[in-house]
Amino acid sequence: MMQISSEFSSHKHSLLNVMNRFIAAANNMDETIMVPSLLRDVPLEDLDSLVVDNNNSIEPSDPGKQRDMYEHYLLLKSIKNDMEWGLLKREAGGRASFLEMAVRQEEEQPKGGEVMSCDETLDLESQFHYHLRGLFGVLSKLTLQADHLTNRYKREIGGGNFMR
């Protein structure tokens, strides 16, 4: 594995720190939830059904897209695995992951010996910063969701509300 300077990874606002926090939250969730099948058909709380849009206003999500806690658990676990293992096949059926599709798209672009103009370089920089901000936001939300799912599981199991 690549050695990363502790100077960069310990900085509060580094991408590596945000990624590590999400992975730690997902690992904690996975270790805490001993019987994931108990999450089936358990609806997410009202706060989970709200979506924050690009303007930071909160709107209710589409009711047709409601997930139960089990689907949410699998989603978080899948994202963590994609981050840790990268471009592995998701299924034997050959369905490509999002990362695989991005790599294929990059490989399909012509690789001529063209030199980028200054405008193209600035555009790449602005695209990078745009996506970096988005990645920070998504990883922070996923971390909160993993923590919330873990805490809710602890609360529900402690109260015996999952027992049918």
Salt bridges, closest charged atoms under 4 A:
ASP30 OD1 - LYS77 NZ 3.37
GLU45 OE1 - HIS148 NE2 3.37
GLU45 OE2 - ARG152 NE 3.30
GLU45 OE2 - ARG155 NH2 2.36
ASP48 OD2 - HIS148 NE2 3.17
ASP82 OD2 - ARG90 NH2 2.25
GLU84 OE1 - LYS80 NZ 3.45
GLU91 OE2 - ARG95 NH1 3.22
GLU100 OE2 - LYS89 NZ 3.62
GLU125 OE2 - HIS129 NE2 3.84
GLU156 OE2 - ARG152 NE 3.35
